[in-house]
Amino acid sequence: MRKKNPFSKTVSEDNPYAIYHDPYLDITHKVLKTYQHRDNEYKNLDARWFVASKSPMTFGSYDMGDAYAKPIIERCHLVSASDDWKKAYGN
């Protein structure tokens, strides 16, 4: 049976599912939507999330678009997240 993706609904930038930060590149990603269930993301190297990202190149504002999930998970620190997100992705 196919599992339902609990993060498939797009949420606002003010209330993201999770916030990740890369301290080396000074990039912050707010996760607004995922396209696959977490179990399927493990199998898909091209899994992506819809995010709002801020970096020195965005001059203090957030740009919205898709980003690959794997580099965010591997390189960034989880700053905050909903309880459901912590349960699915860990702390």
C-alpha positions in Angstrom: 0.0 0.0 0.0 1.2 3.5 -0.9 2.1 5.7 2.1 0.6 9.2 2.2 3.1 12.1 2.1 2.3 14.2 5.2 4.3 17.2 3.8 2.7 17.3 0.3 0.6 20.4 1.0 2.5 23.7 0.4 2.7 25.8 3.5 3.6 29.5 3.9 7.1 30.8 4.3 6.0 32.0 7.8 5.1 28.5 8.9 7.5 26.0 7.2 7.7 22.3 8.0 11.4 22.7 8.7 14.3 25.2 8.6 17.8 24.1 7.7 21.0 26.3 7.8 24.3 25.7 6.1 26.8 27.7 8.3 29.7 27.4 5.8 27.8 29.0 2.9 25.4 31.0 5.1 22.3 29.6 3.3 19.0 29.1 5.1 16.3 26.8 3.6 12.7 26.8 4.7 11.0 23.6 3.6 7.5 24.4 2.3 6.6 21.1 0.5 8.0 17.7 -0.3 7.1 15.8 -3.4 7.6 12.2 -2.1 7.2 10.3 1.1 10.4 10.1 3.1 10.7 6.4 2.5 10.8 7.0 -1.3 13.3 9.9 -1.0 15.9 7.4 0.4 15.7 5.6 -3.0 15.7 8.7 -5.2 18.9 10.7 -5.4 16.9 13.4 -7.3 14.3 13.8 -4.7 13.4 17.5 -4.3 11.6 19.9 -2.0 9.9 23.2 -2.6 11.8 25.6 -0.4 12.3 29.3 0.3 16.1 29.9 0.5 18.1 32.9 1.7 21.8 33.5 1.1 24.2 36.4 0.7 23.3 36.3 -3.0 19.6 37.0 -2.4 20.4 40.2 -0.5 18.4 39.4 2.6 15.2 38.1 0.9 14.0 34.6 0.2 13.9 33.0 -3.2 11.4 30.2 -3.7 11.9 27.1 -5.9 12.8 23.5 -5.9 16.0 22.2 -4.3 17.5 18.7 -4.0 16.7 17.1 -0.6 19.9 15.1 -0.2 22.4 18.0 -0.1 20.2 19.9 2.4 19.9 16.9 4.7 23.6 16.0 4.4 25.2 19.5 4.6 22.8 21.6 6.7 21.8 21.7 10.3 18.2 21.4 11.3 17.3 24.7 13.1 13.7 24.1 13.8 10.9 21.7 12.6 7.4 20.6 13.3 7.0 17.5 15.5 5.8 15.5 12.5 9.0 16.5 10.6 11.2 15.5 13.5 9.5 12.1 13.6 10.0 11.6 9.9 13.4 13.0 9.4 15.0 13.0 12.8 16.5 15.8 14.8 
